Structure formats: structure tokens, C-alpha cells
Amino acid sequence: MSSIGAHRTESPLSGPSAGLATDPTGCDEWFRTKVLKALANGRPAKPHEQVMRKT
């Protein structure tokens, strides 16, 4: 995989750049990179109820 997004800082909720939205291969690669990064995250998981709770 290439380093899509490696040259810029993204928020966790950011979407693909406008160019990737029209390129299915680039969008797929962007999505896979985001998923792999999330799966490799070592932070403990939070229960659904805690995430959805309004503060």
C-alpha cells in the first residue's frame, strides 16, 4: 500500500480527499489503510453504551 494521507494530518473523522472520491482504487486503499490503523490501535475498547452516552 502507498502512504495515502501520510503527508498530512487527518482527524479520525476525516474522509478521503476529493481526488480519491472519484478514484475507486484510491478510495479503497484509503479505506483499508484507515481500517488497518484502527485495528492496530492498542487503546482499550470502550463499551457502546459509554461511547453513546451524552455528557
Biopython code that builds the backbone (N, CA, C, O; Angstrom):
import numpy as np
from Bio.PDB.StructureBuilder import StructureBuilder

atoms = [
    (1, "MET", "N", (0.824, -1.183, 0.000)),
    (1, "MET", "CA", (0.000, 0.000, 0.000)),
    (1, "MET", "C", (0.868, 1.246, 0.000)),
    (1, "MET", "O", (1.954, 1.259, 0.579)),
    (2, "SER", "N", (0.387, 2.278, -0.645)),
    (2, "SER", "CA", (1.113, 3.533, -0.641)),
    (2, "SER", "C", (0.807, 4.290, 0.638)),
    (2, "SER", "O", (0.015, 3.834, 1.463)),
    (3, "SER", "N", (1.428, 5.433, 0.799)),
    (3, "SER", "CA", (1.249, 6.207, 2.023)),
    (3, "SER", "C", (0.224, 7.316, 1.810)),
    (3, "SER", "O", (0.556, 8.496, 1.920)),
    (4, "ILE", "N", (-0.989, 6.953, 1.513)),
    (4, "ILE", "CA", (-2.047, 7.943, 1.331)),
    (4, "ILE", "C", (-2.285, 8.632, 2.660)),
    (4, "ILE", "O", (-2.450, 7.981, 3.692)),
    (5, "GLY", "N", (-2.301, 9.954, 2.626)),
    (5, "GLY", "CA", (-2.552, 10.719, 3.832)),
    (5, "GLY", "C", (-1.336, 10.866, 4.735)),
    (5, "GLY", "O", (-1.424, 11.534, 5.765)),
    (6, "ALA", "N", (-0.203, 10.263, 4.380)),
    (6, "ALA", "CA", (0.974, 10.319, 5.233)),
    (6, "ALA", "C", (1.570, 11.726, 5.267)),
    (6, "ALA", "O", (2.252, 12.082, 6.227)),
    (7, "HIS", "N", (1.324, 12.516, 4.248)),
    (7, "HIS", "CA", (1.896, 13.845, 4.176)),
    (7, "HIS", "C", (1.056, 14.886, 4.899)),
    (7, "HIS", "O", (1.456, 16.048, 4.977)),
    (8, "ARG", "N", (-0.102, 14.499, 5.431)),
    (8, "ARG", "CA", (-0.945, 15.448, 6.119)),
    (8, "ARG", "C", (-1.537, 14.796, 7.354)),
    (8, "ARG", "O", (-1.604, 13.572, 7.465)),
    (9, "THR", "N", (-1.965, 15.642, 8.280)),
    (9, "THR", "CA", (-2.590, 15.150, 9.497)),
    (9, "THR", "C", (-4.090, 15.094, 9.280)),
    (9, "THR", "O", (-4.681, 16.059, 8.795)),
    (10, "GLU", "N", (-4.712, 13.985, 9.630)),
    (10, "GLU", "CA", (-6.150, 13.819, 9.454)),
    (10, "GLU", "C", (-6.817, 13.652, 10.801)),
    (10, "GLU", "O", (-6.246, 13.063, 11.719)),
    (11, "SER", "N", (-8.021, 14.168, 10.915)),
    (11, "SER", "CA", (-8.794, 13.873, 12.106)),
    (11, "SER", "C", (-9.348, 12.469, 11.939)),
    (11, "SER", "O", (-9.429, 11.986, 10.810)),
    (12, "PRO", "N", (-9.732, 11.798, 13.009)),
    (12, "PRO", "CA", (-10.273, 10.443, 12.888)),
    (12, "PRO", "C", (-11.542, 10.377, 12.038)),
    (12, "PRO", "O", (-11.878, 9.316, 11.513)),
    (13, "LEU", "N", (-12.245, 11.493, 11.900)),
    (13, "LEU", "CA", (-13.492, 11.502, 11.152)),
    (13, "LEU", "C", (-13.323, 12.034, 9.738)),
    (13, "LEU", "O", (-14.303, 12.159, 9.005)),
    (14, "SER", "N", (-12.103, 12.346, 9.347)),
    (14, "SER", "CA", (-11.917, 12.919, 8.019)),
    (14, "SER", "C", (-12.163, 11.877, 6.939)),
    (14, "SER", "O", (-11.897, 10.689, 7.127)),
    (15, "GLY", "N", (-12.663, 12.330, 5.830)),
    (15, "GLY", "CA", (-12.928, 11.460, 4.698)),
    (15, "GLY", "C", (-11.813, 11.547, 3.686)),
    (15, "GLY", "O", (-10.840, 12.277, 3.877)),
    (16, "PRO", "N", (-11.957, 10.800, 2.610)),
    (16, "PRO", "CA", (-10.938, 10.845, 1.577)),
    (16, "PRO", "C", (-10.933, 12.204, 0.894)),
    (16, "PRO", "O", (-11.942, 12.910, 0.893)),
    (17, "SER", "N", (-9.805, 12.564, 0.320)),
    (17, "SER", "CA", (-9.725, 13.828, -0.398)),
    (17, "SER", "C", (-10.617, 13.771, -1.630)),
    (17, "SER", "O", (-11.045, 12.692, -2.038)),
    (18, "ALA", "N", (-10.896, 14.913, -2.216)),
    (18, "ALA", "CA", (-11.795, 14.988, -3.367)),
    (18, "ALA", "C", (-11.320, 14.097, -4.515)),
    (18, "ALA", "O", (-12.141, 13.494, -5.206)),
    (19, "GLY", "N", (-10.027, 14.008, -4.722)),
    (19, "GLY", "CA", (-9.489, 13.170, -5.792)),
    (19, "GLY", "C", (-9.757, 11.695, -5.564)),
    (19, "GLY", "O", (-10.006, 10.956, -6.517)),
    (20, "LEU", "N", (-9.708, 11.254, -4.311)),
    (20, "LEU", "CA", (-9.952, 9.843, -4.017)),
    (20, "LEU", "C", (-11.420, 9.481, -4.189)),
    (20, "LEU", "O", (-11.749, 8.334, -4.489)),
    (21, "ALA", "N", (-12.294, 10.448, -4.001)),
    (21, "ALA", "CA", (-13.721, 10.169, -4.103)),
    (21, "ALA", "C", (-14.114, 9.747, -5.523)),
    (21, "ALA", "O", (-15.120, 9.065, -5.713)),
    (22, "THR", "N", (-13.330, 10.148, -6.503)),
    (22, "THR", "CA", (-13.635, 9.782, -7.892)),
    (22, "THR", "C", (-12.792, 8.610, -8.382)),
    (22, "THR", "O", (-12.989, 8.127, -9.497)),
    (23, "ASP", "N", (-11.858, 8.151, -7.560)),
    (23, "ASP", "CA", (-10.974, 7.039, -7.937)),
    (23, "ASP", "C", (-11.260, 5.848, -7.032)),
    (23, "ASP", "O", (-10.810, 5.829, -5.887)),
    (24, "PRO", "N", (-12.006, 4.846, -7.524)),
    (24, "PRO", "CA", (-12.369, 3.708, -6.670)),
    (24, "PRO", "C", (-11.169, 2.989, -6.061)),
    (24, "PRO", "O", (-11.229, 2.564, -4.907)),
    (25, "THR", "N", (-10.098, 2.848, -6.806)),
    (25, "THR", "CA", (-8.919, 2.149, -6.284)),
    (25, "THR", "C", (-8.286, 2.950, -5.159)),
    (25, "THR", "O", (-7.927, 2.391, -4.122)),
    (26, "GLY", "N", (-8.147, 4.249, -5.355)),
    (26, "GLY", "CA", (-7.559, 5.102, -4.324)),
    (26, "GLY", "C", (-8.432, 5.162, -3.090)),
    (26, "GLY", "O", (-7.925, 5.163, -1.969)),
    (27, "CYS", "N", (-9.748, 5.211, -3.284)),
    (27, "CYS", "CA", (-10.672, 5.262, -2.150)),
    (27, "CYS", "C", (-10.616, 3.956, -1.368)),
    (27, "CYS", "O", (-10.639, 3.966, -0.138)),
    (28, "ASP", "N", (-10.542, 2.842, -2.070)),
    (28, "ASP", "CA", (-10.445, 1.545, -1.408)),
    (28, "ASP", "C", (-9.161, 1.458, -0.592)),
    (28, "ASP", "O", (-9.162, 0.970, 0.538)),
    (29, "GLU", "N", (-8.079, 1.931, -1.172)),
    (29, "GLU", "CA", (-6.795, 1.897, -0.467)),
    (29, "GLU", "C", (-6.838, 2.799, 0.760)),
    (29, "GLU", "O", (-6.325, 2.428, 1.816)),
    (30, "TRP", "N", (-7.446, 3.985, 0.633)),
    (30, "TRP", "CA", (-7.592, 4.907, 1.763)),
    (30, "TRP", "C", (-8.391, 4.227, 2.887)),
    (30, "TRP", "O", (-8.002, 4.272, 4.054)),
    (31, "PHE", "N", (-9.507, 3.602, 2.513)),
    (31, "PHE", "CA", (-10.369, 2.952, 3.498)),
    (31, "PHE", "C", (-9.641, 1.809, 4.198)),
    (31, "PHE", "O", (-9.696, 1.691, 5.422)),
    (32, "ARG", "N", (-8.957, 0.965, 3.419)),
    (32, "ARG", "CA", (-8.222, -0.153, 4.015)),
    (32, "ARG", "C", (-7.149, 0.333, 4.976)),
    (32, "ARG", "O", (-6.937, -0.269, 6.029)),
    (33, "THR", "N", (-6.471, 1.420, 4.619)),
    (33, "THR", "CA", (-5.443, 1.988, 5.488)),
    (33, "THR", "C", (-6.055, 2.451, 6.805)),
    (33, "THR", "O", (-5.488, 2.212, 7.871)),
    (34, "LYS", "N", (-7.221, 3.119, 6.736)),
    (34, "LYS", "CA", (-7.891, 3.581, 7.945)),
    (34, "LYS", "C", (-8.310, 2.400, 8.824)),
    (34, "LYS", "O", (-8.156, 2.454, 10.044)),
    (35, "VAL", "N", (-8.831, 1.344, 8.219)),
    (35, "VAL", "CA", (-9.274, 0.169, 8.982)),
    (35, "VAL", "C", (-8.082, -0.511, 9.650)),
    (35, "VAL", "O", (-8.147, -0.858, 10.829)),
    (36, "LEU", "N", (-6.993, -0.703, 8.903)),
    (36, "LEU", "CA", (-5.812, -1.350, 9.474)),
    (36, "LEU", "C", (-5.239, -0.522, 10.625)),
    (36, "LEU", "O", (-4.795, -1.078, 11.630)),
    (37, "LYS", "N", (-5.247, 0.804, 10.479)),
    (37, "LYS", "CA", (-4.756, 1.668, 11.553)),
    (37, "LYS", "C", (-5.640, 1.519, 12.793)),
    (37, "LYS", "O", (-5.134, 1.459, 13.913)),
    (38, "ALA", "N", (-6.937, 1.461, 12.597)),
    (38, "ALA", "CA", (-7.865, 1.310, 13.725)),
    (38, "ALA", "C", (-7.678, -0.046, 14.405)),
    (38, "ALA", "O", (-7.709, -0.131, 15.633)),
    (39, "LEU", "N", (-7.486, -1.095, 13.625)),
    (39, "LEU", "CA", (-7.301, -2.430, 14.199)),
    (39, "LEU", "C", (-5.989, -2.541, 14.972)),
    (39, "LEU", "O", (-5.894, -3.298, 15.938)),
    (40, "ALA", "N", (-4.980, -1.785, 14.545)),
    (40, "ALA", "CA", (-3.674, -1.832, 15.208)),
    (40, "ALA", "C", (-3.628, -0.947, 16.453)),
    (40, "ALA", "O", (-2.652, -0.989, 17.202)),
    (41, "ASN", "N", (-4.646, -0.164, 16.677)),
    (41, "ASN", "CA", (-4.695, 0.737, 17.816)),
    (41, "ASN", "C", (-4.686, -0.081, 19.105)),
    (41, "ASN", "O", (-5.514, -0.973, 19.286)),
    (42, "GLY", "N", (-3.754, 0.223, 19.991)),
    (42, "GLY", "CA", (-3.613, -0.544, 21.222)),
    (42, "GLY", "C", (-4.448, -0.052, 22.393)),
    (42, "GLY", "O", (-4.415, -0.642, 23.473)),
    (43, "ARG", "N", (-5.203, 1.036, 22.182)),
    (43, "ARG", "CA", (-6.016, 1.554, 23.292)),
    (43, "ARG", "C", (-7.118, 0.564, 23.643)),
    (43, "ARG", "O", (-7.610, -0.153, 22.771)),
    (44, "PRO", "N", (-7.509, 0.518, 24.908)),
    (44, "PRO", "CA", (-8.597, -0.395, 25.292)),
    (44, "PRO", "C", (-9.919, 0.037, 24.642)),
    (44, "PRO", "O", (-10.178, 1.226, 24.454)),
    (45, "ALA", "N", (-10.726, -0.935, 24.315)),
    (45, "ALA", "CA", (-12.023, -0.666, 23.699)),
    (45, "ALA", "C", (-12.965, -0.070, 24.734)),
    (45, "ALA", "O", (-12.839, -0.338, 25.929)),
    (46, "LYS", "N", (-13.914, 0.744, 24.265)),
    (46, "LYS", "CA", (-14.933, 1.311, 25.144)),
    (46, "LYS", "C", (-16.258, 0.646, 24.818)),
    (46, "LYS", "O", (-16.555, 0.390, 23.651)),
    (47, "PRO", "N", (-17.052, 0.368, 25.833)),
    (47, "PRO", "CA", (-18.366, -0.213, 25.584)),
    (47, "PRO", "C", (-19.238, 0.759, 24.777)),
    (47, "PRO", "O", (-19.110, 1.976, 24.911)),
    (48, "HIS", "N", (-20.113, 0.215, 23.952)),
    (48, "HIS", "CA", (-21.001, 1.014, 23.117)),
    (48, "HIS", "C", (-21.778, 2.026, 23.947)),
    (48, "HIS", "O", (-21.913, 3.185, 23.552)),
    (49, "GLU", "N", (-22.285, 1.595, 25.087)),
    (49, "GLU", "CA", (-23.083, 2.471, 25.940)),
    (49, "GLU", "C", (-22.283, 3.693, 26.393)),
    (49, "GLU", "O", (-22.821, 4.797, 26.469)),
    (50, "GLN", "N", (-20.995, 3.492, 26.695)),
    (50, "GLN", "CA", (-20.151, 4.597, 27.133)),
    (50, "GLN", "C", (-19.922, 5.591, 25.987)),
    (50, "GLN", "O", (-19.949, 6.803, 26.197)),
    (51, "VAL", "N", (-19.702, 5.084, 24.807)),
    (51, "VAL", "CA", (-19.477, 5.949, 23.652)),
    (51, "VAL", "C", (-20.729, 6.762, 23.331)),
    (51, "VAL", "O", (-20.637, 7.945, 23.001)),
    (52, "MET", "N", (-21.889, 6.132, 23.427)),
    (52, "MET", "CA", (-23.127, 6.783, 23.044)),
    (52, "MET", "C", (-23.713, 7.663, 24.139)),
    (52, "MET", "O", (-24.614, 8.458, 23.871)),
    (53, "ARG", "N", (-23.220, 7.535, 25.369)),
    (53, "ARG", "CA", (-23.735, 8.314, 26.484)),
    (53, "ARG", "C", (-23.469, 9.803, 26.257)),
    (53, "ARG", "O", (-22.363, 10.204, 25.896)),
    (54, "LYS", "N", (-24.500, 10.604, 26.474)),
    (54, "LYS", "CA", (-24.360, 12.051, 26.341)),
    (54, "LYS", "C", (-23.731, 12.589, 27.622)),
    (54, "LYS", "O", (-24.095, 12.177, 28.724)),
    (55, "THR", "N", (-22.789, 13.508, 27.468)),
    (55, "THR", "CA", (-22.119, 14.068, 28.639)),
    (55, "THR", "C", (-22.599, 15.467, 28.913)),
    (55, "THR", "O", (-22.144, 16.100, 29.865)),
]
sb = StructureBuilder()
sb.init_structure("model")
sb.init_model(0)
sb.init_chain("A")
sb.init_seg("    ")
for serial, (resi, resn, name, xyz) in enumerate(atoms, 1):
    if name == "N":
        sb.init_residue(resn, " ", resi, " ")
    sb.init_atom(name, np.array(xyz, "f"), 0.0, 1.0, " ", f" {name:<3s}", serial, name[0])
structure = sb.get_structure()
